[in-house]
Amino acid sequence: MSAARLVYEKRGDEAHIRFDNPAAHNALTSAMWHDLRDAARDIAADRSIRVALFRGTGGKAFISGTDISKFAEYETGQQGVDYERDIDECMGAIDAIPCTTIAVVEGWAVGGGINISSACDFRIATPDSRFGSPIGRTIGNCLSAASVARIGGAVGVQFAKRMVLLGEFLTADQLLASGFLLKVVERDQIDAEAAALARRAAENAPLTTRTTKETIRRMTYDGLPDIEALIGEVYGSADFRRGVADFLAKTKRVPDWTGE
């Protein structure tokens, strides 16, 4: 079994990032998150790159979430605050990529998968793809203000509420109708569709793309509220510790939340 890794390649004016952890449906380890941050920063620094594509290995998942095993060691809310800061740094590097970004989704895009796909400019997906962030029914943690703004802005507030507050998984057809997905493409056509979309994006004037993206980034994230005290309360709670323990024990039931 190969080790979890992030594969980063440059091919002419294209950058390709592949999440390679198929044994865990491409769940992201801490090392993969940090390699993603570094790859995004490298893309941003290379003005020869005109388009970046993100994809999972194996066809069953884009990203199924984050490896949460380290959460079992958390004892304080500050550890959760530090974790969310770390994720914000990684996600912020994707937000700051000045060229066009494309997520190619096959199968599940959950947790970090919905976050990263939301950070991309365009998303195409196979008909069987599913999108969600069911943290309120699994480990009982929360998202940073930047993650809420990113996901809510991409999928729409009501769809974001359905994913988080109800734990729903949304279908490709639902998110095509909402505008979140650019296209839903059959599996045997998705490679060609991704290549064609990448070529069209690469032909755009790079300064137009760069300026437009930076304008939207500032409109989305400037002036976000400071919610670290709220994050600390959640990650420091007994509910969070119970949720993590149940999840790692694979109990497959919604924890008995107490609100404390």
Residue pairs with C-beta under 8 A, 6 or more apart in sequence:
1 23
2 20
2 23
4 20
4 21
4 23
4 24
4 27
4 28
4 29
4 31
4 32
4 67
5 20
5 21
5 31
5 32
5 35
6 17
6 18
6 19
6 20
6 31
6 32
6 35
6 36
6 39
7 16
7 17
7 18
7 20
7 57
8 15
8 16
8 17
8 18
8 35
8 39
8 42
9 15
9 16
9 18
10 16
10 46
10 49
13 48
13 49
13 50
13 51
13 202
14 49
14 50
14 51
14 52
14 53
14 198
14 202
15 39
15 43
15 46
15 49
15 51
15 52
15 53
15 99
16 52
16 53
16 55
17 36
17 39
17 52
17 53
17 54
17 55
18 54
18 55
18 56
18 57
19 26
19 28
19 32
19 54
19 55
19 56
19 57
19 62
19 63
20 26
20 56
20 57
21 27
21 28
21 29
21 32
21 57
22 56
22 57
22 58
22 60
22 61
24 64
24 67
25 58
25 60
25 61
25 63
25 64
25 107
25 108
26 56
26 57
26 58
26 61
26 62
26 63
26 64
26 113
27 63
27 64
27 65
27 66
27 67
27 112
28 36
28 63
28 65
28 66
28 67
28 112
29 67
30 67
30 70
33 66
33 86
33 87
33 90
33 112
34 90
36 90
36 93
36 94
36 116
37 89
37 90
37 93
38 93
40 90
40 93
40 94
40 96
40 97
41 93
43 49
43 52
43 97
43 99
44 93
44 96
44 97
44 98
47 206
49 99
50 99
50 100
50 201
50 202
50 203
50 204
50 206
50 209
51 99
51 100
51 101
51 102
51 198
51 201
51 202
52 97
52 99
52 100
52 101
52 102
53 101
53 102
53 103
53 104
53 194
53 198
54 62
54 101
54 102
54 103
54 104
54 116
54 117
54 120
55 62
55 103
55 104
55 106
55 194
56 62
56 63
56 105
56 106
56 107
56 113
59 106
59 107
59 187
60 106
60 107
60 108
61 106
61 107
61 108
61 109
61 110
61 113
62 103
62 104
62 105
62 106
62 107
62 108
62 109
62 113
62 116
62 117
62 129
63 108
63 109
63 110
63 111
63 112
63 113
63 116
64 108
64 110
64 111
64 113
65 110
65 111
65 112
65 113
66 111
66 112
68 139
68 244
68 247
68 248
69 248
71 139
71 141
71 240
71 244
72 244
72 245
72 248
74 80
74 83
74 235
74 240
74 241
74 244
76 232
76 235
76 236
77 231
77 232
77 233
77 234
77 235
77 236
77 237
78 232
78 236
79 235
80 141
80 231
80 232
80 234
80 235
80 236
80 240
81 228
81 231
81 232
81 235
83 235
84 143
84 144
84 147
84 228
84 231
85 144
87 112
87 115
87 144
87 147
88 144
88 146
88 147
91 115
91 116
91 119
91 146
91 147
91 150
92 146
92 221
94 101
94 116
94 119
94 120
95 119
95 150
95 217
95 220
95 221
96 217
97 213
98 206
98 209
98 210
98 213
98 214
99 201
99 206
99 209
99 210
100 121
100 122
100 201
100 202
100 204
100 209
100 213
101 119
101 120
101 121
101 122
102 120
102 121
102 122
102 123
102 124
102 194
102 197
102 198
102 201
103 109
103 116
103 117
103 120
103 122
103 123
103 124
104 124
104 125
104 190
104 194
105 113
105 117
105 123
105 124
105 125
105 126
105 129
105 131
106 125
106 126
106 129
106 187
106 190
107 126
107 128
107 129
107 130
108 129
108 130
109 117
109 125
109 129
109 130
109 131
109 132
110 130
110 131
110 132
110 133
110 134
110 169
111 133
111 135
113 131
114 131
114 132
114 133
114 151
114 155
114 163
115 133
115 147
115 150
115 151
117 123
117 131
117 154
118 150
118 151
118 153
118 154
118 155
118 180
119 150
119 154
121 201
121 213
122 182
122 197
122 201
123 180
123 181
123 182
124 181
124 182
124 183
124 184
124 185
124 190
124 193
124 194
124 197
125 172
125 175
125 181
125 183
125 184
125 185
126 172
126 184
126 185
126 186
126 187
126 190
127 172
127 173
127 184
127 186
128 172
129 171
129 172
129 184
130 169
130 170
130 171
130 172
131 155
131 163
131 169
131 170
131 172
131 175
131 180
132 163
132 167
132 168
132 169
132 170
133 143
133 151
133 163
133 164
134 163
134 164
134 167
134 168
134 169
135 141
135 142
135 143
135 164
136 164
136 165
136 167
137 167
137 254
138 167
138 243
138 247
139 240
139 243
139 244
139 247
140 234
140 237
140 239
140 240
140 242
140 243
140 244
140 255
140 257
141 234
141 235
141 240
141 243
142 230
142 231
142 234
142 235
143 151
143 164
144 227
144 231
145 224
145 225
145 226
145 227
146 221
146 224
148 160
149 220
149 221
149 224
150 220
151 160
151 163
152 160
153 220
154 180
155 163
155 170
155 175
155 178
155 180
156 178
156 180
159 170
159 174
159 175
159 178
159 180
162 168
162 170
163 169
163 170
172 181
172 184
173 184
175 181
176 183
176 184
182 197
183 193
185 193
201 209
234 240
237 260
238 258
238 260
239 255
239 257
239 258
239 259
239 260
242 255
242 256
242 257
243 255
243 257
246 253
246 255
